[in-house]
Amino acid sequence: MIGRKLSERLAKDGGLHGDKIGELVLHDVVEGSPPPAPFKVKSTASDLSAPGEAEKLVAERPELIFHLAAIVSGEAEADFDKGYRINLDGTRRLFEAIRKVSDGYKPRVVFTSSIAVFGAPFPEAIGDEFLSAPLTSYGTQKAIDELLLADYSRRGFFDGVSLRLPTICVRPGKPNKAASGFFSGILREPLAGQEAVLPVPDSVRHWFASPRAAIGMLLHAAQLDTARLGERRNLSMPGLSATIAEEIEALRRAAGDKAVRLIRREPDATIMRIVEGWPRNFDPRRALALGFRADASFEEIIRIHIEDEKMPAPPRGSGSASSAAGS
């Protein structure tokens, strides 16, 4: 989803930080539909973790690589082998393919990491110095990738930036196997007039950003002066800290009580165990100082979803204002 929205934004802009894009190569395990663009767009499909596939992708020496591929949290926890094969082995193969080109080739690599690299117990707000100690296989895989990116950048094999994205909400389309999927589901489905399942208590607090904000972060990382990062290439992105209750109140204000009544509470111990090990709030001073920005409120996140997915505006509801930590 992020890759699709990123490619659409690049096609719309036609360039990046003042330079026209010559060609955009899209890669996934299934072939996608390239967006209309004022430059050449090529779509390819293969398993990045398979031997030789990463070498094919870097053979033409792209100047900028967005590495977004991952097995999501719930699936990585359920399928140990698959999670490590895609999230770790695939990433390592890509980094190695870049290194082996040598001959002065040094692309910018923007990698999507995750706040899952952090594990409980948490401070009130996670700062830039907090220990990376994940409590899921997904978080562990991402943490290893972060270390690899920092080391390969230090050695001069590529110019890497790693973004620990918040949970992206509202995620459009059908539900996936991410353990965090319900955060989007309890907004997306009711806004479309469908029932949604909530597997955790209303008191659960989490860290969010809209897809539009995430794309902005990726584009900002692509043009960032990495000399300002030094050797610390992994950044926790700004976001919005909110509880499920605050999320639901934002939905109530946007679409009324009728939409809220479509949320069915159905506790899931497995999901709850995973979510309990996730961060709830951040103090991302370093990323903010570098110019990264996120959404200001859940009302804004819902509005962005309605606009970007071209949904009819729902009738406005009523309710009290929600409290949430700003970006």
C-alpha positions in Angstrom: 0.0 0.0 0.0 2.8 2.4 0.9 4.7 1.5 -2.3 1.6 2.1 -4.4 0.9 5.5 -2.9 4.6 6.4 -3.1 4.8 5.5 -6.8 1.6 7.5 -7.5 3.1 10.6 -5.7 6.3 10.3 -7.6 4.4 10.0 -10.9 2.3 13.0 -10.0 5.3 15.2 -9.1 7.4 14.0 -12.0 10.6 14.5 -10.1 12.3 14.6 -6.8 14.1 17.5 -5.1 14.3 19.5 -8.3 15.5 16.6 -10.6 13.3 14.9 -13.1 12.9 11.2 -12.7 14.3 9.2 -15.6 12.8 5.8 -14.8 10.8 4.2 -11.9 11.2 0.5 -11.4 8.5 -1.1 -9.2 9.2 -4.5 -7.6 7.0 -6.8 -5.6 6.3 -10.5 -5.2 3.3 -10.0 -7.5 3.3 -7.6 -10.5 1.6 -4.3 -9.8 -0.1 -1.8 -12.0 2.2 1.1 -12.8 0.7 4.6 -12.4 0.5 7.0 -15.4 3.7 9.0 -15.3 5.7 11.5 -17.4 8.6 9.1 -17.2 9.2 5.4 -17.9 7.7 3.1 -15.3 8.6 -0.6 -15.3 6.9 -3.2 -13.1 8.7 -6.5 -12.1 7.8 -9.4 -9.9 9.9 -11.9 -8.0 10.9 -13.0 -4.5 13.6 -10.6 -3.3 14.9 -13.3 -0.9 15.6 -15.7 -3.7 19.3 -15.9 -4.9 20.1 -13.6 -7.7 16.9 -11.5 -7.6 18.4 -8.5 -5.8 21.4 -8.4 -8.2 18.9 -8.1 -11.1 17.2 -5.1 -9.4 20.4 -3.1 -8.9 22.1 -4.0 -12.2 21.0 -0.7 -13.7 22.4 1.2 -10.7 19.3 3.1 -9.5 20.3 6.3 -7.7 17.5 6.0 -5.1 16.1 2.8 -3.6 13.0 2.7 -1.4 13.1 -0.7 0.4 9.5 -1.2 1.7 9.1 -5.0 1.4 8.2 -6.9 4.6 6.1 -9.7 6.1 3.8 -7.8 8.5 3.8 -8.3 12.3 1.1 -10.9 12.8 2.3 -13.1 9.9 5.9 -12.8 10.9 5.0 -14.0 14.4 2.8 -16.9 13.1 5.3 -18.0 10.4 8.8 -17.7 11.9 10.7 -19.0 8.8 8.8 -16.8 6.4 9.3 -13.7 8.5 13.1 -14.1 8.7 13.4 -15.1 5.1 11.7 -12.0 3.8 12.4 -9.4 6.5 16.0 -10.3 7.2 17.4 -12.5 4.3 15.7 -10.4 1.6 17.1 -7.2 3.1 20.5 -8.6 3.5 20.5 -9.8 -0.1 19.6 -6.3 -1.3 22.3 -4.7 0.7 24.9 -7.2 -0.5 23.8 -6.8 -4.1 24.5 -3.0 -3.8 27.8 -3.6 -2.1 29.0 -6.0 -4.8 28.4 -3.5 -7.6 31.2 -1.5 -6.2 33.1 0.8 -8.7 31.9 3.9 -6.9 28.2 3.0 -6.9 26.6 4.5 -3.8 22.8 4.9 -4.0 20.6 6.5 -1.4 18.7 3.7 0.4 15.5 4.6 2.3 14.4 1.7 4.5 11.1 1.4 6.3 11.7 0.1 9.8 9.2 0.0 12.6 8.5 1.2 16.1 8.3 -2.6 16.8 12.1 -2.5 17.4 11.2 -1.2 20.9 9.9 -3.4 23.6 8.3 -2.9 27.1 8.7 -1.7 29.7 8.4 1.8 28.2 9.0 5.3 29.6 6.1 7.8 29.3 7.5 8.8 25.9 10.3 7.0 24.0 13.2 9.3 23.3 16.0 9.0 20.8 18.2 7.3 23.3 15.8 4.5 24.3 17.1 0.9 24.1 16.1 -1.2 21.1 14.8 -4.5 22.6 11.9 -5.9 20.5 9.5 -8.4 21.9 8.3 -9.8 18.6 10.0 -11.6 15.7 9.0 -8.8 13.4 10.6 -6.2 15.6 13.7 -8.3 15.9 14.0 -8.7 12.2 13.6 -4.9 11.7 16.2 -4.2 14.5 18.8 -6.4 12.8 18.1 -4.6 9.4 18.7 -1.3 11.2 22.1 -2.4 12.4 23.0 -3.7 8.9 21.9 -0.5 7.3 24.0 1.6 9.7 27.1 -0.6 9.2 26.8 -0.7 5.4 26.4 3.1 5.4 29.4 3.5 7.7 31.5 1.4 5.3 30.4 3.5 2.4 28.6 0.8 0.4 25.5 3.0 0.2 23.9 6.1 1.8 21.2 4.7 4.0 18.4 6.2 6.1 16.0 4.1 8.2 12.6 5.4 9.2 10.8 3.8 12.2 7.3 4.5 10.9 4.3 4.7 13.3 1.4 2.4 12.7 -0.1 3.6 9.4 -3.8 4.5 9.8 -6.2 4.6 8.1 -4.8 1.8 5.9 -7.1 1.5 2.8 -8.2 -1.7 1.1 -8.8 -5.1 2.6 -7.5 -6.2 6.1 -4.1 -7.8 6.0 -2.3 -10.1 8.5 -0.7 -7.2 10.6 -1.5 -7.5 14.3 -2.1 -3.8 14.2 -4.8 -4.1 11.4 -7.7 -3.4 13.8 -6.5 0.2 14.4 -7.4 0.9 10.8 -10.3 -1.5 10.6 -12.4 0.2 13.3 -12.3 3.3 11.2 -12.2 2.1 7.7 -15.1 -0.4 7.9 -17.6 1.8 9.8 -16.8 4.7 7.4 -17.9 2.3 4.6 -21.0 1.2 6.5 -19.5 -2.2 7.5 -19.0 -3.9 10.8 -15.5 -4.0 12.4 -14.0 -6.1 15.1 -12.0 -4.6 18.0 -9.9 -7.2 19.8 -8.3 -5.0 22.5 -9.6 -2.7 25.2 -10.5 0.9 24.6 -7.6 2.0 26.9 -4.9 0.7 24.5 -2.7 3.6 23.5 -0.6 3.6 20.3 1.5 5.7 17.9 0.0 6.6 14.5 0.5 8.4 11.2 -1.6 8.6 8.0 -0.4 7.1 4.7 -0.1 10.7 3.4 2.3 11.6 6.2 4.3 8.4 5.7 4.8 9.3 2.0 6.0 12.7 3.1 8.5 11.2 5.4 9.9 8.9 2.7 10.3 11.7 0.3 11.9 13.9 2.9 14.4 11.1 3.7 15.2 10.8 0.0 16.5 14.3 -0.1 17.9 14.6 3.5 21.5 15.8 4.0 22.7 12.6 5.6 25.8 14.3 6.9 23.4 15.6 9.6 22.8 12.0 10.7 26.4 11.1 11.3 26.7 7.3 12.1 23.2 7.2 13.6 21.1 6.3 10.5 17.9 5.1 12.2 15.2 7.6 13.1 12.0 7.3 15.1 9.4 9.2 13.1 6.9 11.8 14.5 3.4 10.6 15.0 0.2 10.9 17.0 -0.3 9.2 20.4 -3.9 8.2 21.0 -6.0 5.6 22.7 -8.6 3.4 21.1 -11.2 5.5 22.9 -9.9 8.7 21.4 -9.8 7.0 18.0 -13.5 6.0 18.3 -14.4 9.5 19.5 -12.8 11.0 16.4 -14.9 8.5 14.3 -18.0 9.6 16.2 -17.4 13.3 15.4 -16.7 12.4 11.7 -19.5 9.9 11.1 -21.8 9.9 14.1 -23.0 7.2 16.5 -24.3 5.0 13.7 -20.7 4.4 12.5 -19.5 3.8 16.1 -22.2 1.1 16.7 -20.6 -0.9 13.8 -17.6 -1.7 16.1 -18.0 -5.1 17.7 -15.8 -5.8 20.7 -14.3 -9.3 20.5 -11.2 -9.8 22.8 -8.3 -11.7 21.3 -5.6 -12.8 23.7 -3.0 -13.3 21.0 -3.4 -9.8 19.6 -3.5 -8.3 23.0 -0.2 -10.0 24.0 1.5 -8.6 20.8 0.1 -5.1 21.3 1.1 -5.0 24.9 4.7 -5.2 23.8 4.4 -2.2 21.4 5.3 1.5 22.1 2.6 3.9 23.0 4.2 7.4 22.8 7.4 9.0 21.5 9.5 12.1 21.9 11.0 12.2 18.4 13.1 15.4 18.8 15.8 14.3 16.4 13.4 13.6 13.5 11.5 16.8 14.1 14.7 18.8 14.1 15.5 17.2 10.7 12.2 18.4 9.3 10.0 15.3 9.4 6.4 16.0 10.2 3.2 13.9 10.9 -0.5 14.5 11.4 -1.9 16.8 14.1 -5.0 14.9 15.2 -7.1 11.8 14.5 -9.7 14.0 12.9 -7.1 15.0 10.3 -6.1 11.3 9.8 -9.8 10.4 9.1 -10.2 13.4 6.8 -7.1 12.4 4.8 -8.5 8.8 4.4 -11.8 10.2 3.1 -10.0 12.6 0.7 -7.3 10.2 -0.6 -9.7 7.2 -1.0 -12.3 9.5 -2.6 -15.0 8.5 -0.2 -18.3 10.5 0.2 -18.0 12.8 3.2 -20.0 11.2 6.1 -22.5 13.2 8.0 -20.8 14.9 10.9 -21.5 13.5 14.4 -21.2 15.1 17.8 -19.0 14.4 20.8 -16.3 15.8 23.0 -12.8 16.6 21.8 -10.2 13.9 22.1 -6.8 14.4 23.7 -3.8 13.2 21.9 -0.1 14.1 21.9 0.7 16.1 18.8 3.6 15.6 16.4 
